[in-house]
Amino acid sequence: MTACATICNSLHGLKPTLIMILVQTILALATIGYKLALNDGMRLPVLVAYRFMFGAAFIVPVAFFVERKKRPKLTWKIIFYGFLCGLFGGALGQNLYLKSLALTSATFASAMMNLVPAMTFIVAICLRLEKLGWNSSAGKAKVFGTVMGIGGAMLLTLYKGPQLNMWNTNINLLQTSTTHHQPHAHQSSHDLAFGVVLALASCVCYSLWLIVQAKAAVHYPCPYSITAMMAMWASIQAAFFALCTEKDWSNWIMGWDIRLLTVSVAGILGTGVMFTLVAWCIRMRGPLFVSVFNPLLLVMVAIAGSLVLEEKLHLGMVLGAILIVGGLYVVLWGKGKELKKMSQLMPESEQVRVDVMPAPAPLVPPQNGSSHGGSSSRKEESEEERRDSQANSEVLGGLYLYH
């Protein structure tokens, strides 16, 4: 019984790790499915619209029943946050990402997505949501990791190098999915350059999504409801864009083929089931634990691409991916150290600010004529700013982005 209990405890401890491996496997399958569906002739805006329709159909009932007793009042501000999340993290971000995927390769697009933490750091600096902090080791790590990631992206784009022939299965699913469509065109340098620009633009969109999500989490601490709202807005936005660009209704028809399989996996599993699993792992181990598994997607997609899509790996791609992943871990290390320091200092600083230091006299009389009311109002604003900053740091530190 002791040995059995030990094994059960070990498996229970490995549960978050196994779940995150499953999450990355789902994402890898969705990425390969994207490439096959686009290669089969499915129009990109239609794919994005269907993906979020399927996702919303799954996650909305889940959010309704799971959070029905603790959901706060819905305000126009939260609705606007949901609209922005649906735009940056949904319709716009996905359209840019899938267009870059169609122009490049599954491995290349997956590698570029690891730039999101570096892009988020840059965008947060520009919006004054984060400080550079060059005098601290955490700040230096974030800057150095960002430079590493950008350098890896440049190497990935500009240097090809010798081809690496590790194995050859002679299996190319892209050929089987172009039976009734035009053959897959050879990748040109123009397509690669345009794909890089689109991939970087999608990284910026996902960075803005993380920042807006951090703001929304302060005022509406219901992750399932926020995701459901995002999926609903993204499906409306993506459907509107697709209806404006795809007037031929035959492009909207799906049979029992790779198209239906792709939108089902990406929508139901990639948006609904996967978010539930990720949220559980975040509660168990924290957002940084979840972020560590992001590069596993790149490894899975690279292996699958070379096995079943005949994607050729080159030395430049491998070296660039190593730099990008290395930069990701350096940024996460710096952010983790910063969050640890913040969690240690926050209670003490809060106590000093509220209990020891007297509140300054108000510059203007409060509306109710009470100085205590003005002090209380400032304390509430200060508390809201503190929680807002802490939520920003948690989400930006976690960087749990899944596209």
Contacts in CASP RR format, 6 or more apart in sequence:
PFRMAT RR
TARGET T0000
AUTHOR 0000-0000-0000
METHOD contacts of the structure
MODEL  1
MTACATICNSLHGLKPTLIMILVQTILALATIGYKLALNDGMRLPVLVAY
RFMFGAAFIVPVAFFVERKKRPKLTWKIIFYGFLCGLFGGALGQNLYLKS
LALTSATFASAMMNLVPAMTFIVAICLRLEKLGWNSSAGKAKVFGTVMGI
GGAMLLTLYKGPQLNMWNTNINLLQTSTTHHQPHAHQSSHDLAFGVVLAL
ASCVCYSLWLIVQAKAAVHYPCPYSITAMMAMWASIQAAFFALCTEKDWS
NWIMGWDIRLLTVSVAGILGTGVMFTLVAWCIRMRGPLFVSVFNPLLLVM
VAIAGSLVLEEKLHLGMVLGAILIVGGLYVVLWGKGKELKKMSQLMPESE
QVRVDVMPAPAPLVPPQNGSSHGGSSSRKEESEEERRDSQANSEVLGGLY
LYH
15 284 0 8 1.000
16 280 0 8 1.000
16 281 0 8 1.000
16 284 0 8 1.000
16 285 0 8 1.000
16 289 0 8 1.000
19 277 0 8 1.000
19 280 0 8 1.000
19 281 0 8 1.000
20 277 0 8 1.000
20 278 0 8 1.000
20 281 0 8 1.000
20 289 0 8 1.000
20 290 0 8 1.000
20 293 0 8 1.000
20 296 0 8 1.000
21 293 0 8 1.000
21 296 0 8 1.000
22 277 0 8 1.000
23 274 0 8 1.000
23 277 0 8 1.000
23 278 0 8 1.000
23 281 0 8 1.000
23 293 0 8 1.000
23 402 0 8 1.000
24 293 0 8 1.000
24 294 0 8 1.000
24 296 0 8 1.000
24 297 0 8 1.000
24 300 0 8 1.000
25 300 0 8 1.000
26 265 0 8 1.000
26 269 0 8 1.000
26 270 0 8 1.000
26 273 0 8 1.000
26 274 0 8 1.000
27 270 0 8 1.000
27 274 0 8 1.000
27 297 0 8 1.000
27 402 0 8 1.000
27 403 0 8 1.000
28 297 0 8 1.000
28 300 0 8 1.000
28 301 0 8 1.000
28 304 0 8 1.000
29 265 0 8 1.000
30 262 0 8 1.000
30 265 0 8 1.000
30 266 0 8 1.000
30 269 0 8 1.000
30 270 0 8 1.000
31 101 0 8 1.000
31 106 0 8 1.000
31 109 0 8 1.000
31 110 0 8 1.000
31 297 0 8 1.000
31 301 0 8 1.000
32 106 0 8 1.000
32 301 0 8 1.000
32 304 0 8 1.000
32 305 0 8 1.000
32 308 0 8 1.000
32 309 0 8 1.000
33 258 0 8 1.000
33 261 0 8 1.000
33 262 0 8 1.000
33 265 0 8 1.000
33 266 0 8 1.000
34 47 0 8 1.000
34 98 0 8 1.000
34 101 0 8 1.000
34 106 0 8 1.000
34 262 0 8 1.000
34 266 0 8 1.000
35 101 0 8 1.000
35 102 0 8 1.000
35 105 0 8 1.000
35 106 0 8 1.000
35 174 0 8 1.000
35 309 0 8 1.000
36 173 0 8 1.000
36 174 0 8 1.000
36 177 0 8 1.000
36 258 0 8 1.000
36 262 0 8 1.000
37 47 0 8 1.000
37 177 0 8 1.000
37 258 0 8 1.000
37 259 0 8 1.000
37 262 0 8 1.000
37 263 0 8 1.000
38 44 0 8 1.000
38 47 0 8 1.000
38 98 0 8 1.000
38 101 0 8 1.000
38 102 0 8 1.000
39 174 0 8 1.000
39 177 0 8 1.000
39 178 0 8 1.000
39 181 0 8 1.000
39 184 0 8 1.000
40 177 0 8 1.000
40 178 0 8 1.000
40 181 0 8 1.000
40 257 0 8 1.000
40 258 0 8 1.000
40 259 0 8 1.000
41 178 0 8 1.000
41 181 0 8 1.000
42 251 0 8 1.000
42 259 0 8 1.000
42 262 0 8 1.000
43 242 0 8 1.000
43 245 0 8 1.000
43 246 0 8 1.000
43 251 0 8 1.000
44 95 0 8 1.000
44 98 0 8 1.000
44 99 0 8 1.000
44 102 0 8 1.000
45 95 0 8 1.000
45 238 0 8 1.000
45 241 0 8 1.000
45 242 0 8 1.000
45 245 0 8 1.000
45 246 0 8 1.000
46 242 0 8 1.000
46 246 0 8 1.000
46 251 0 8 1.000
46 252 0 8 1.000
47 98 0 8 1.000
47 259 0 8 1.000
47 262 0 8 1.000
47 263 0 8 1.000
48 90 0 8 1.000
48 91 0 8 1.000
48 94 0 8 1.000
48 95 0 8 1.000
48 98 0 8 1.000
48 238 0 8 1.000
48 242 0 8 1.000
49 235 0 8 1.000
49 238 0 8 1.000
49 239 0 8 1.000
49 241 0 8 1.000
49 242 0 8 1.000
50 254 0 8 1.000
50 263 0 8 1.000
51 94 0 8 1.000
51 238 0 8 1.000
51 263 0 8 1.000
51 266 0 8 1.000
51 267 0 8 1.000
51 271 0 8 1.000
52 90 0 8 1.000
52 91 0 8 1.000
52 94 0 8 1.000
52 231 0 8 1.000
52 234 0 8 1.000
52 235 0 8 1.000
52 238 0 8 1.000
52 267 0 8 1.000
52 271 0 8 1.000
53 235 0 8 1.000
53 239 0 8 1.000
54 263 0 8 1.000
54 264 0 8 1.000
54 266 0 8 1.000
54 267 0 8 1.000
54 268 0 8 1.000
54 271 0 8 1.000
55 231 0 8 1.000
55 235 0 8 1.000
55 267 0 8 1.000
55 268 0 8 1.000
55 270 0 8 1.000
55 271 0 8 1.000
55 272 0 8 1.000
56 228 0 8 1.000
56 231 0 8 1.000
56 232 0 8 1.000
56 234 0 8 1.000
56 235 0 8 1.000
56 271 0 8 1.000
58 267 0 8 1.000
58 268 0 8 1.000
58 271 0 8 1.000
58 272 0 8 1.000
58 273 0 8 1.000
59 224 0 8 1.000
59 227 0 8 1.000
59 228 0 8 1.000
59 231 0 8 1.000
59 271 0 8 1.000
59 272 0 8 1.000
59 275 0 8 1.000
60 228 0 8 1.000
60 231 0 8 1.000
60 232 0 8 1.000
62 224 0 8 1.000
62 228 0 8 1.000
62 272 0 8 1.000
62 276 0 8 1.000
63 222 0 8 1.000
63 224 0 8 1.000
63 225 0 8 1.000
63 227 0 8 1.000
63 228 0 8 1.000
64 228 0 8 1.000
66 224 0 8 1.000
67 222 0 8 1.000
67 224 0 8 1.000
67 225 0 8 1.000
70 222 0 8 1.000
71 222 0 8 1.000
71 225 0 8 1.000
72 219 0 8 1.000
72 220 0 8 1.000
72 221 0 8 1.000
72 222 0 8 1.000
74 220 0 8 1.000
75 219 0 8 1.000
77 219 0 8 1.000
78 216 0 8 1.000
78 219 0 8 1.000
78 220 0 8 1.000
78 229 0 8 1.000
79 229 0 8 1.000
81 212 0 8 1.000
81 213 0 8 1.000
81 215 0 8 1.000
81 216 0 8 1.000
81 219 0 8 1.000
81 220 0 8 1.000
81 226 0 8 1.000
82 212 0 8 1.000
82 216 0 8 1.000
82 226 0 8 1.000
82 229 0 8 1.000
82 230 0 8 1.000
82 233 0 8 1.000
83 233 0 8 1.000
84 208 0 8 1.000
84 209 0 8 1.000
84 212 0 8 1.000
85 209 0 8 1.000
85 212 0 8 1.000
85 213 0 8 1.000
85 216 0 8 1.000
85 226 0 8 1.000
85 229 0 8 1.000
85 230 0 8 1.000
85 233 0 8 1.000
85 234 0 8 1.000
86 209 0 8 1.000
86 230 0 8 1.000
86 231 0 8 1.000
86 233 0 8 1.000
86 234 0 8 1.000
86 237 0 8 1.000
87 233 0 8 1.000
87 234 0 8 1.000
87 237 0 8 1.000
88 205 0 8 1.000
88 206 0 8 1.000
88 208 0 8 1.000
88 209 0 8 1.000
88 212 0 8 1.000
89 205 0 8 1.000
89 206 0 8 1.000
89 208 0 8 1.000
89 209 0 8 1.000
89 230 0 8 1.000
89 234 0 8 1.000
89 403 0 8 1.000
90 209 0 8 1.000
90 230 0 8 1.000
90 234 0 8 1.000
90 237 0 8 1.000
90 238 0 8 1.000
91 234 0 8 1.000
91 237 0 8 1.000
91 238 0 8 1.000
91 241 0 8 1.000
92 205 0 8 1.000
92 237 0 8 1.000
93 201 0 8 1.000
93 202 0 8 1.000
93 205 0 8 1.000
93 206 0 8 1.000
93 209 0 8 1.000
93 403 0 8 1.000
94 202 0 8 1.000
94 234 0 8 1.000
94 238 0 8 1.000
94 403 0 8 1.000
95 238 0 8 1.000
95 241 0 8 1.000
96 198 0 8 1.000
96 199 0 8 1.000
96 201 0 8 1.000
96 202 0 8 1.000
96 205 0 8 1.000
97 109 0 8 1.000
97 113 0 8 1.000
97 198 0 8 1.000
97 199 0 8 1.000
97 202 0 8 1.000
97 403 0 8 1.000
99 195 0 8 1.000
99 198 0 8 1.000
100 109 0 8 1.000
100 112 0 8 1.000
100 195 0 8 1.000
100 196 0 8 1.000
100 198 0 8 1.000
100 199 0 8 1.000
100 202 0 8 1.000
101 109 0 8 1.000
103 187 0 8 1.000
103 191 0 8 1.000
103 192 0 8 1.000
103 194 0 8 1.000
103 195 0 8 1.000
103 198 0 8 1.000
104 187 0 8 1.000
104 191 0 8 1.000
104 192 0 8 1.000
104 195 0 8 1.000
104 196 0 8 1.000
104 199 0 8 1.000
105 187 0 8 1.000
105 305 0 8 1.000
105 309 0 8 1.000
105 311 0 8 1.000
106 301 0 8 1.000
106 304 0 8 1.000
106 305 0 8 1.000
106 309 0 8 1.000
106 311 0 8 1.000
107 298 0 8 1.000
107 301 0 8 1.000
107 302 0 8 1.000
107 305 0 8 1.000
107 306 0 8 1.000
107 311 0 8 1.000
107 313 0 8 1.000
107 317 0 8 1.000
107 321 0 8 1.000
108 156 0 8 1.000
108 199 0 8 1.000
108 317 0 8 1.000
109 199 0 8 1.000
110 297 0 8 1.000
110 298 0 8 1.000
110 301 0 8 1.000
110 302 0 8 1.000
111 156 0 8 1.000
111 298 0 8 1.000
111 317 0 8 1.000
111 320 0 8 1.000
111 321 0 8 1.000
111 324 0 8 1.000
112 153 0 8 1.000
112 156 0 8 1.000
112 196 0 8 1.000
112 199 0 8 1.000
112 200 0 8 1.000
112 203 0 8 1.000
112 324 0 8 1.000
113 199 0 8 1.000
113 202 0 8 1.000
113 203 0 8 1.000
113 206 0 8 1.000
113 294 0 8 1.000
113 297 0 8 1.000
113 401 0 8 1.000
113 403 0 8 1.000
114 149 0 8 1.000
114 294 0 8 1.000
114 295 0 8 1.000
114 298 0 8 1.000
114 321 0 8 1.000
114 324 0 8 1.000
114 325 0 8 1.000
114 328 0 8 1.000
115 149 0 8 1.000
115 150 0 8 1.000
115 153 0 8 1.000
115 200 0 8 1.000
115 203 0 8 1.000
115 324 0 8 1.000
116 203 0 8 1.000
116 206 0 8 1.000
116 207 0 8 1.000
116 210 0 8 1.000
116 399 0 8 1.000
116 401 0 8 1.000
117 291 0 8 1.000
117 328 0 8 1.000
117 331 0 8 1.000
117 332 0 8 1.000
117 335 0 8 1.000
117 399 0 8 1.000
118 145 0 8 1.000
118 146 0 8 1.000
118 149 0 8 1.000
118 150 0 8 1.000
118 327 0 8 1.000
118 328 0 8 1.000
118 331 0 8 1.000
119 200 0 8 1.000
119 203 0 8 1.000
119 204 0 8 1.000
119 206 0 8 1.000
119 207 0 8 1.000
120 206 0 8 1.000
120 207 0 8 1.000
120 210 0 8 1.000
120 211 0 8 1.000
120 396 0 8 1.000
120 399 0 8 1.000
121 130 0 8 1.000
121 142 0 8 1.000
121 146 0 8 1.000
121 331 0 8 1.000
121 396 0 8 1.000
122 146 0 8 1.000
122 207 0 8 1.000
123 204 0 8 1.000
123 207 0 8 1.000
123 208 0 8 1.000
123 211 0 8 1.000
124 130 0 8 1.000
124 207 0 8 1.000
124 211 0 8 1.000
124 392 0 8 1.000
124 396 0 8 1.000
125 131 0 8 1.000
125 132 0 8 1.000
127 211 0 8 1.000
129 211 0 8 1.000
129 392 0 8 1.000
129 396 0 8 1.000
130 392 0 8 1.000
130 396 0 8 1.000
132 139 0 8 1.000
132 143 0 8 1.000
133 139 0 8 1.000
133 140 0 8 1.000
134 140 0 8 1.000
134 143 0 8 1.000
136 338 0 8 1.000
137 334 0 8 1.000
137 337 0 8 1.000
138 334 0 8 1.000
138 335 0 8 1.000
138 336 0 8 1.000
138 337 0 8 1.000
138 338 0 8 1.000
138 341 0 8 1.000
139 334 0 8 1.000
139 338 0 8 1.000
141 330 0 8 1.000
141 331 0 8 1.000
141 333 0 8 1.000
141 334 0 8 1.000
141 337 0 8 1.000
142 330 0 8 1.000
142 331 0 8 1.000
142 334 0 8 1.000
142 335 0 8 1.000
142 338 0 8 1.000
144 327 0 8 1.000
144 330 0 8 1.000
145 326 0 8 1.000
145 327 0 8 1.000
145 328 0 8 1.000
145 330 0 8 1.000
145 331 0 8 1.000
146 327 0 8 1.000
146 331 0 8 1.000
148 323 0 8 1.000
148 324 0 8 1.000
148 326 0 8 1.000
148 327 0 8 1.000
148 330 0 8 1.000
149 323 0 8 1.000
149 324 0 8 1.000
149 326 0 8 1.000
149 327 0 8 1.000
149 328 0 8 1.000
151 320 0 8 1.000
151 323 0 8 1.000
152 319 0 8 1.000
152 320 0 8 1.000
152 321 0 8 1.000
152 323 0 8 1.000
152 324 0 8 1.000
153 196 0 8 1.000
153 200 0 8 1.000
153 320 0 8 1.000
153 324 0 8 1.000
155 316 0 8 1.000
155 319 0 8 1.000
155 320 0 8 1.000
155 323 0 8 1.000
156 316 0 8 1.000
156 317 0 8 1.000
156 320 0 8 1.000
156 321 0 8 1.000
156 324 0 8 1.000
157 192 0 8 1.000
157 193 0 8 1.000
157 196 0 8 1.000
159 315 0 8 1.000
159 316 0 8 1.000
159 319 0 8 1.000
160 314 0 8 1.000
160 315 0 8 1.000
160 316 0 8 1.000
160 317 0 8 1.000
161 314 0 8 1.000
161 315 0 8 1.000
161 316 0 8 1.000
162 314 0 8 1.000
162 315 0 8 1.000
163 312 0 8 1.000
163 313 0 8 1.000
163 314 0 8 1.000
164 312 0 8 1.000
164 313 0 8 1.000
164 314 0 8 1.000
164 315 0 8 1.000
164 318 0 8 1.000
166 306 0 8 1.000
166 313 0 8 1.000
167 306 0 8 1.000
167 307 0 8 1.000
169 307 0 8 1.000
169 308 0 8 1.000
171 307 0 8 1.000
171 308 0 8 1.000
171 310 0 8 1.000
172 308 0 8 1.000
172 309 0 8 1.000
172 310 0 8 1.000
173 308 0 8 1.000
173 309 0 8 1.000
174 184 0 8 1.000
174 309 0 8 1.000
174 310 0 8 1.000
175 183 0 8 1.000
175 184 0 8 1.000
177 258 0 8 1.000
178 184 0 8 1.000
202 403 0 8 1.000
206 401 0 8 1.000
206 403 0 8 1.000
209 401 0 8 1.000
210 395 0 8 1.000
210 396 0 8 1.000
210 399 0 8 1.000
210 401 0 8 1.000
211 392 0 8 1.000
211 395 0 8 1.000
211 396 0 8 1.000
213 226 0 8 1.000
213 395 0 8 1.000
214 391 0 8 1.000
214 392 0 8 1.000
214 394 0 8 1.000
214 395 0 8 1.000
214 396 0 8 1.000
215 388 0 8 1.000
215 391 0 8 1.000
215 392 0 8 1.000
216 226 0 8 1.000
217 223 0 8 1.000
217 226 0 8 1.000
217 391 0 8 1.000
217 394 0 8 1.000
217 395 0 8 1.000
218 384 0 8 1.000
218 387 0 8 1.000
218 388 0 8 1.000
218 391 0 8 1.000
220 226 0 8 1.000
223 275 0 8 1.000
223 279 0 8 1.000
224 275 0 8 1.000
224 276 0 8 1.000
224 279 0 8 1.000
227 271 0 8 1.000
227 272 0 8 1.000
227 275 0 8 1.000
231 271 0 8 1.000
246 252 0 8 1.000
254 260 0 8 1.000
254 263 0 8 1.000
270 402 0 8 1.000
274 402 0 8 1.000
275 402 0 8 1.000
278 290 0 8 1.000
278 400 0 8 1.000
278 402 0 8 1.000
281 289 0 8 1.000
281 290 0 8 1.000
282 289 0 8 1.000
282 290 0 8 1.000
282 400 0 8 1.000
286 398 0 8 1.000
287 394 0 8 1.000
287 395 0 8 1.000
287 397 0 8 1.000
287 398 0 8 1.000
287 399 0 8 1.000
287 400 0 8 1.000
288 332 0 8 1.000
288 335 0 8 1.000
288 336 0 8 1.000
288 339 0 8 1.000
288 397 0 8 1.000
288 398 0 8 1.000
290 398 0 8 1.000
290 400 0 8 1.000
291 328 0 8 1.000
291 332 0 8 1.000
291 397 0 8 1.000
291 398 0 8 1.000
291 399 0 8 1.000
291 400 0 8 1.000
292 329 0 8 1.000
292 332 0 8 1.000
294 328 0 8 1.000
294 399 0 8 1.000
294 401 0 8 1.000
295 325 0 8 1.000
295 328 0 8 1.000
295 329 0 8 1.000
298 321 0 8 1.000
298 325 0 8 1.000
302 311 0 8 1.000
302 313 0 8 1.000
302 321 0 8 1.000
305 311 0 8 1.000
306 312 0 8 1.000
306 313 0 8 1.000
332 397 0 8 1.000
332 398 0 8 1.000
332 399 0 8 1.000
335 393 0 8 1.000
335 396 0 8 1.000
335 397 0 8 1.000
335 398 0 8 1.000
335 399 0 8 1.000
336 397 0 8 1.000
338 393 0 8 1.000
338 397 0 8 1.000
339 393 0 8 1.000
339 394 0 8 1.000
339 397 0 8 1.000
342 390 0 8 1.000
342 393 0 8 1.000
346 386 0 8 1.000
346 390 0 8 1.000
350 386 0 8 1.000
353 382 0 8 1.000
354 379 0 8 1.000
359 375 0 8 1.000
359 378 0 8 1.000
359 379 0 8 1.000
361 371 0 8 1.000
362 371 0 8 1.000
362 374 0 8 1.000
362 375 0 8 1.000
362 378 0 8 1.000
366 373 0 8 1.000
366 374 0 8 1.000
366 377 0 8 1.000
END
